[in-house]
Amino acid sequence: MGSSAQARGAVGEPRTLTSVGGGGDPVEVSRLWHITLSVSGAEAPLAEVRRALEQLAHDHPFLLTSRYAHDHAEIRYWEEARDLHDAAAVALRLWGEHRSTARLPPWEIVGLEVIDRETYHQRIAAGYGPLPATPVGVHPF
């Protein structure tokens, strides 16, 4: 989980994971989930927020885009997981687990959206929902 979608080949195609030495029987199917994680808290200098989000993106290249302001940020990326529960659990740990290594602001998670690939593309086709992450990277709101 948490590896780059680009490293997996075709984005969003379910793949069967097989156990090592288990005779090749399928164990589980992994899917892609679009994650939007929102955080907020006390104001921090914009340069520090940007640097921290850039470090997080460098440490974890699966991050597609981050938008930030003095007191909040939004991180969007694809997560590979067996189901929504696993994808949400990984997303909820992201900020706290990397707070010290990336020197992220001490903000709290205030929002989380986890949708499957099909729902993401249905929303885009219908003209609503999170727009594709263009340009990829760290940007102010």
N, C-alpha and C positions, 0 to 999 in steps of 0.2 A: 504494500500500500504506500501511496505517496510518491511513487516513482513517476518520472516524466511520461506524459501521454505520448509524446513524440517517440520515445524509446520503445513503445509497445507496438508500433506499426500503425495500422488503421485505427484512427481515433474512434473510440466508443464501441468497437466490435467486441461482444462478449468473448471471452476465451476460457477454455477449460484448463484448470490447473490440475496437474497430476502429481500424485505422491511419488517420492523417490523410493524405488524398491518395492512399491506396492502393486506391481503387475500392470501399471498404467491405467488403472480404473480411475475415471473422473472423480475428483473429490468435491470440487465446488466450481461454480462459474463466477468469474469476476466481471464486474460491469463498471462503466464510467459514470460518475456523478458530478454534476456541476455544483460547486460550492461557492456561496457568497457569505463571507464572514464579516460582520460589522463590529467594530470596537469603538469605545469612547471613554473619555475621562478628563482629568484636569489638563489645561492647556500646556503644550510643550512647544519649544522652538521648532518652526517648520523645518529648518535644516537638519535638526536631530531626528525628527520623524521621518523625513525622506531618507536619510542615511540608514536608519534602522530598517526601514522597509526594503531598501536596496540590499542590505546585508541579508535579510531574510530571503529575498528572491535569489541572491547569489548562493546561499546555503541550500536552498530548496528550489531548484529551477523549474519545478512543476507549477509554480505560481505564475499565472498569466498576467495579471494586472493588479495594481494597488492604486487606490486613490486616497488622498489624505488631506487633512486640514489641521489646524492647531489642536483641536480637541476630539477628532474622530478620524477613522480610516475604514476603508472597505477593501477586502482582499477577495479576489475571484480566481478560481482555479478548478482544474479537473482532478478528481480523486478516484483512484481505482479501489473498489471494495466489493465484497460479496453482496452486501445489501445496504439499504439506507441507514440502518442502525450503526453498522461499522463505519460508513462514510462520515456520519454525524459525529461519532465518537472521536475519530481521528481529527476532524475539523475543530472540535471543541478543545482538544489538547494543543493544537498548533500554537496559539498565542502564548499560553503559559509555559509550554515546554521550551520555547525559543526566546522567551523574554530576556534572559540574561545573556545568551550567546550573541543575539543580534542587537542587544541593548534597546529593546522595544520599550515604549512608554508603559507605565504601570496602569494601563487602561483595562477595562473589563469588556467581555464579550456582551454585546447588547442585541445582537441579531444573528441568526443563522438560517440560511435557506439551502436545502439540499434537494436537487431535482435530478431525475435520470436524464440520460442523453436524449431520449425520444421526446420527453416533455420540453426540454430546453429547445430543441429544434422546432417543435410545434409552436411554441411561444414566438420564436423568431419569425417563423413563416406567417403567423397571424399578426405580426407587427407590434407585439408587446413583449414584455419580459426583459431580462437582462440582454442588452445588445452585445454582440461579439466583442471580445476584448481587443479593440483596435484603438490606438496602438498598444501593443504589449509593453508592459513596464510599469514604472512607478511615476504617478502623475498627481498634481494637485487637483482638488475638486474644482 
